[in-house]
Amino acid sequence: MATQSNPYADFHRQCLEASQSWGEQLGAGLRWLDDVRSEGRSLFAGLELPTRKTEAWRYTPIAPIVQGDILRLRTTESADAPQGITGDFYTLTFHNGQLTASDIDDSALEAIPFSSADAAGQALIKEYLGKTFDAARHPFAALNAGTLQDGALIRVKKDSKALKPLQIVHTADVSGDPASSYNRVIVVVEAGSKLELLETYVDTKERKVFQNTVTEVFLAANSTMTHYALNCEGANQIHTGCVFVEQQGGSQYEQHAFATGGALKRRDINVKLLGQLASCKLNGVYLAGGREHVDFHTTIEHVAPHCVSEETYKGIINGKGKAVFNGRVHIHRDAQQSSAAMNNNNLLLTNTAEVNTKPELEIYADDVKCAHGATVGQLDDMALFYFRSRGITRSDAHRMLSRAFVESVMAEMEIETAHAYVLELAERFYNEGAQEATA
């Protein structure tokens, strides 16, 4: 009797084979990463792909990845590749996983591309590369290490501030066969320095693209970073992205996340508060409609005492869309006088929309102030009636209430062009929801 193959095991094997062949195709400037890729492949080889039985992936099946026919690289450039947000920014562009453009000219800010790093740059990159996470707990981060195409190390020099925000654009060709890309961003903000960073993932229209990215952030004492993570890929695209942050004493990290739905979109955000008086603030908005899927998993580790964390995520789900939020705050035994607050609020616009939310507190210290909460609801019929009684159409009322639900979070984006960019995408989503509600 013929045995039936396991598609997950087959895909796992195909990933290893592809990563081996891709490493041989990379340019000479990236061959110094061969040992890093080899170690990543070894780690990935010893892992199993997550299934419904894997707790952290229970509500996010990876069938779109396994069955997506995405294991091919694209190295050509397209003249009509979509652009990032317009504004007064420095810009780095990863196109098809390769760093293709950089316009940084700032004495406070240094960018070292992996592909053109000299011996000193390579040594600096290896000092930080892969140091923020345990690849055994993050299978797609291990896959990123094993198939690493390109990357960049961003360094803000001590006691300085970049003259302009830095935008890193992740894009791909808008036509051609399904393909995947794997790149790494390392951000080092030295003591007393400040950085505003935008990571923008843009829509490649109807083309299926799998983007697997890892961003590692190192904040030295009394440094500050504001991070905009804007995942604006289209409904056909697949994204697995990880952000790992390590904070030393007195540092401040603030992230503003925005995500539209995709075939599968998974964002892992992990923050370690390693020094006293460090603080972090995570804001997020996610919008999923049609048959889209979006998943946010956050972990904040209070390792040192006297640290503060604040977390607010809001989601709107329409059609047959699905969303997942899993937020975890871990207060370590020595992290006395920690303060942590987490809130997740969700709005379901249809009876077929679905959200799974799981806020978690894990506390081992006894002198702390912690709170968490989650809500799931629908538009208030009385509020809709109030609008209708004043001559406002049902579709307009639908849009206005949806907008009001998440705007308080998006309004905290201080870069005006970034705020305007996500507002435009959100308005399209509200319009689609209003049309479906009144159809």
N, C-alpha and C positions, 0 to 999 in steps of 0.2 A: 504494500500500500504506500502510495506516495505521500510524503509528509508535506503539510501546508507550511509555506514560508511565513515568517513573522515580519511584517512590513517595517516595524520599528527596528528590529535587529538588522534587517537589510539596509535601511537608511543609515543606521549607525556605521555599518561597514562601508557604505558608499561615501560617507563623510570622511572617513579615515583615508580611503583611497584617493578621493578628490584632493584632500589637503596635501597629501604627499606629492601628487602631480603638480598642483598649483605652486608649491614651494619651488619646484624646479623651473617654473616659468617666470618667476619674479626677476626683476632686473638685478644687475650686479650690486647696485647700491643698497639692496635689501638682504643680501646673502648673509650679512653678519647676524641676522635674526634667525638663522637656520636652527641654532641650538634651542632658542626660545620656542620655535614652532615644534621642534621635535619633542620637547618636554610637554608642551600643550597636548600634542597628539597622544603621548603616553598617558597623561591624565584622563583625556577624553576616552581613550580606549578602555580604561578601567571603570568607566561610569555607564550607567544605564540611562537611556532617554526617559524623561518623565512620562508617566501614564496617569490615568484617572486614580490609580492607587497611591500616587505620590501626593502627599498632603499639600505641598506648596503648589501643585498643579492640578488639584482635584477638579476645579471648575474651568480649566483652560486646556482642552485637548489640543495636542500639537499635530493633529491630522493634516491641517493645511500645510505644515512644513514637510511632514513625511511624504505626503502625496502631491507636493507642489511642483515637482520636476524643476527644482531651482538650483541644483548643484552644477552651476557653470559660472565662470567668470567672464566679465566684459571689460576689455581694456581699451576699447576705442572711445573717442570723445564724440559727442553729438553737438552739432551747432545750435540745436534748439533745446538744449537741456534747460530745465526750469531753474529759476534763480531764487535766492533767498529773500529776506526782507530788505527793502531799500531803506537807507538811512546813513547817518554819519558814523560808520563803523570801520574798523579794520576787518578784513575778511580772509578766512582760509576756506578753501573749497575741496571737499572730497567728492570726486566724481567716479562712479563705478568702483568705489572703495580705494581709490588712489588720490593722493594729494596732488592737485593740478594747478592751484593758484594760491598765491599769498601776497598781500600788499601791506604788511606790517612795517612801519617806519617810526619807531618809538624807542627812545633810549631806556625807558623803564620796562619794556616788554620784549621778550625774546621768544622766537618760535624756532624750534629745531625739527625739521622734517626727518622722519626715520630714513627716507630714501637718500638724503644727502648729508647725513650727520658725519662729522669727522670723528677721529678717535676719541676726543674729549666729549663730544656730543653723545656718542654711543655709550660711553661709560656712564654719563649722567642719566641717559634713558634707562639703562639696565639697573641703575641704582633704585629707580622707582617702579619700573615695569612689573606689574603683577603682584605688588607688595600689599595691596589693600584688601585682598579677598582670598578666600579658600575656594579654589576652583572645584574641589570635590563637592561643594554645596551649590555650585552654579554651573550646570552642565553646558549651557550655551556660552558662558564666559570661557570655559575650557575649550569649547569649539573655536571661539574667537582666537584664543592663544595658539591653537594648533593650525589655524588657517590664516594667520595675520598677514594682511596684504601690505598695509601702510599705516602710518600714524604720525603724530606730532606731539612734541613736548612743548608746553607753553609755560614760560617762567616769568613771574613778575618780581623784579629785583627788590631787595630789602628797602623798607621805608619809602616806597614810591607808589605811584598810581598811574595806570595807563591813561593817556590823554583822551582816548575814545574807547567805547565798548568794543569787544572782539566778537565777531560772529563767525561760527564754524558751520558751513553749509554742507549737508549730506544730500547728494543728489545722484541721479543715474540717467541713462538714456531713456527716452520716452517711447522707443520702439525696439522691436527685436524679441528674441526668445526670453522666457523667464530666466533670471540670473540672481546671483547673491553677491554680497560684499561684506568684508570683515576689516574693520579698522579700529584703531585705538587712539584715544586722546588722553594725555597726561597733563594735568594742570598743577603747577607748583607756585603757590603764593607765599613768598617769603615774609619774614617777620615785619609787622607794621605796614604791610602793603595792601592795596585794594584792586579788585578786578570786577568788571561787569562782563559776563560771558553769555552769549546766545548760541545755543545749538539748535539749528533749524533743519528739520527733516522735511523735504518738500515732496509734493505729489508728482509722480511720474505718469499721471493720467491712467490710461487703461492697462498699461504694462504691469505684469506681475514682477515684483522685486522683493527679495528677502534681504533685509539689512540687519546684520548682527554686529552691534557696536558695544564697546566698553569705554567708559570715561572714568579715570581715576583722578581724584582731587586731594591735594595735600595742602592744608592750611597751617602755616606756622603761627607762633604766638602773636596774638593781637592783630592778625590779618583779617581781612573782610572780603567775601566774595558773594556776588549776586548772580545767580545762574538761571537763565531762561531756557527751559527744555521744551521745545515746541515740535510735537510730533504730528505733522500735518499731512502724512501720506494718505493716499486714496484707499478706496474700499477693497481693491484687489491686492493690496500690498501686505507683506508680512514683516513684522519688526520684533526683534528681541533685543532689548537694550538694558544695560546695567550702568548705574552710577554708584561709585564707591567713594566715600568721603572720609578723610581722617582729619580731625581738628585738635590742635594743641591749645594750650591755655589762653583764654581771652579772645579766641577767634570767633568770627561770626559767619555763618553760612545761611544763605536764603535762596530757596529754589521756587521758581514759578513754573509749574508744569501745565501744559495744555496738550490734549490728545484728542484727535478725531478717531473714529473706529476704523478698523481694517479687517482683512481676512483673519488675521490674528495680530494683536498688538500687546506685547508684554513689556512692562517697565518695572525693573527692580531698582529701588533706591535704598542704599545702605549708608548710614551715617554713624561714625564712632566719635563720641565726645571724650577725648583722651586726656585733656587738660582742664584744670579748674577754671570756672567762669566762662567756659565755651558755651555758645548758644547756636541753635539752628531753628529755622522756620521753613516748613514745607507747605506750599500752597499748590493745589492742583484742581483742574477742571477737565472732565472727560465727557465726550459726546459720542454716542453710538446709535446708529439707526439701521434700517434694512436688516441684513443678517450679519452685521459687523460685530466684532468682539474686541474689547479692550480690558486690560488687566493691569492694575497697579498693586505692587507689593512693596511695602516700605518697612524698614527696620531702623530704629534709632537705639544705639547702644550708649547708655549713660555709664561710662566707665569711671570717670572722675567725679568728685563731689562738686556741689555748687554750680551745676550746669542747668541750662534751661532749653526745653524743646517745645515747639508749638507746631501742630499739624492740622491742616484743614483741606479736605478734598470734597468736591461736589461733582455729581454726575447727573446727566440727563440721558435717558435711554428711550428710544422710539422704535416703532415697527417691531421687528423680531430681534432687535439688537440685544447683546449680552454684555454685562460689565461685571468686573470683579474688583473688590478692594480688600486687601489684607494689610492692616497696619499693626506693627508690633513695636512696643516700647519695652526695652529691657533695662531695668535699673539694677546695676551690679551691687554687690555687697558693700563695697567701699564708697559708693556714690551717694553719700548722705547729703541731705538738703538739696536733692534734685527737684526740679519742677518740670512736669510734662503734661501736655494737654493734646488730645487727639479727637477730631470730629470728622465724621463722614456722613454726608447727606445726599440722598438720591431721589430723583424724580422720574417716575415711570409714566410715559405719555400714552401707552397702549396696554391692553391686557396681555399682549404677547411679549412685551419687554421683560427683561429679567436682570436682576442684580443679585450678587452674592457678596455680602459684606461681613467682615470679621475683624473687628478691632481687638487687640490683645495688649494686656499689661502683664509684665513678668517682673515682680518686685522682690528684691532680696535685701533691701535696706529698710530701716524702720523710721527714718526721719525724712519723709518725702511728701511732695504734694503732686498727686497724679489724678487725672480724670480722662475718661474717654466716652464716646457715644457714637451712635449710628442711627440714622433714620431712613426709612423708605416710604414714599408716599406718592400720591397723584395730585394733579391740579385740583384745587379746592372748588367744588361746584358753586359755593356761595360767592367766591371771588369772581368766577366766570359770570354768574348772574348779575353781580354788581356792575361789571363792565357792560354787559348787554343792556342793562336797564338805563345806561347812559349813552346809548346809541353806538357803542363800539361793537364791531362785528366779532363773531366767535373766533375767527381765525386771528384777528388782530389781538384780541384778549389772550389767546393762546400764546402768541409770540411775546407779548409784553410780560406775562407771568413767567414764561420760560427764561426770558432775558434777566428778569429781576432775581431769579433763583441763583444764578451763578455770577452775576456781574460784580457782586461785592468782593469776590475772590479775584476775578480778572482785573478789577480796578486797581489792585495793588501793584500791577506792572507799571513801573515808573518810566520805562522807555516807551515814548508815545507811539512810535512806529510799530513796535512789537504789539502793543495793546491794540492798535488799529487793525493790525494783521489778523489777530485771533478774533477780534470782533466781527470782521467781515466773514470769516469762516463760520463763526457761531450763528450769524444772521442767516446764512444759507441753511444751516441745520434747523433753526427755528421755523423758517419758511416751509421747509419740507414737512416738519412736524405739524404745523398748522394746516397745511393742505391735506395731510393724511387724516387729521382729526375731524375735518369738516367735509371730507369726501362722502 
